[in-house]
Amino acid sequence: MSEDDSTNAALAQVFAVAKPYRLQYEEAQTSWVLLYPEGMVKLNGPAGEILSRCDGVKNMASVIEELERAFEQQGLQNDVLGFIDIALEKRWVVANNT
């Protein structure tokens, strides 16, 4: 698979927050957090914005487009896909391509 094919496949992926995690915005923390039975992960601003858009419906191309529009910034693809790789390793998200 070429790099372009790999990127296109990644952009077509749909992700959702994995169980047992629950994503919510915490006013007390002034940030997005991932809650789970043993505790909480406080997310930085970009991570929270990305995960809040991983709704199990939108593909990554749509998420990136939405982020670029919301923050009036282009060229976020590599950063967003890089974060998703980390979130997959940490099992914060699961692919939802059914």
N, C-alpha and C positions, 0 to 999 in steps of 0.2 A: 504494500500500500504506500503510495507516495505521500509526501508531507501535505500536499493540497487535499488529497483524499482523506487523510487523517483529520485535518482541520475541519473539512466539510462534515465529516461524521460527528466530530465533537460539537459543532454548531447545531446539528440536528437533534442532539440528545436533549431529553427532558428530565429534570431532576426534581426531587421533593425532599424535604427534611425527613430524615430517617427516624423510625421509632427506636428507642423510647424518647427521642428528643422532641422538645416543643419550643418553637421559636416565638419570642414575644419581645415587645419593646418595654423596657423597664424605666419608668420615670426616675426612680431612685438611683439607678445606675447611669441615667442619661445615655443609654445605648441599647442595642439589640442584645439579647442573651439567648443562649440555648439552655433550656432547663432539662434536667434528666433526674432520675430517682436519687442518685448519689450527690447531686450538686448542680452547678451552673457554670457555663462558659460565657464570659463576657466577650463580645465580639467588637472589633474595632469598626469604625464607621463604614469603610468599604465592604468588609465581610458581611455586616448586617444588611447593607443595602442589596448585596448580591443574593444572600440567602432568603431575604424577604420576598424576592421575586421568583424563587424556585418553588413554584406552586404545584408542580406535577402536571401542568398543562402547557405552559410556554416552553418552547425550545430555547436553547442557549443563544441562538441568533436573535430571537425576540427579546430575551433578557438583556443582551448587550445593547441592542438598539434602544431599548427603554432607558437603560442607564446613561447612555450617551446623550439622549434627549434630555433626561432629567437634570443632568449635571453640565449640559452644554459643553461636552468634551468628546472628542473623537479619539479613536485608536485604543479603546479599552479592551479589545478582544483578548490579547495575550495575557493581560493582568487577570481578567475575569476567568478565563479558562485555566490559568495557573492556580488561582484560588480554588476552583472546583476540583482540581486534581488533589489539592491538600485536603479539602473537605471530604473527598472520597476516601483518602487514606485514613482519615480520622473517623470515618463512618458516620459523618454528620448528614450526608445526603445519600440517596439511592436513585438509580436510574429508573424512570417511570415511562418506558417506551412501549406500552402495551396498546 
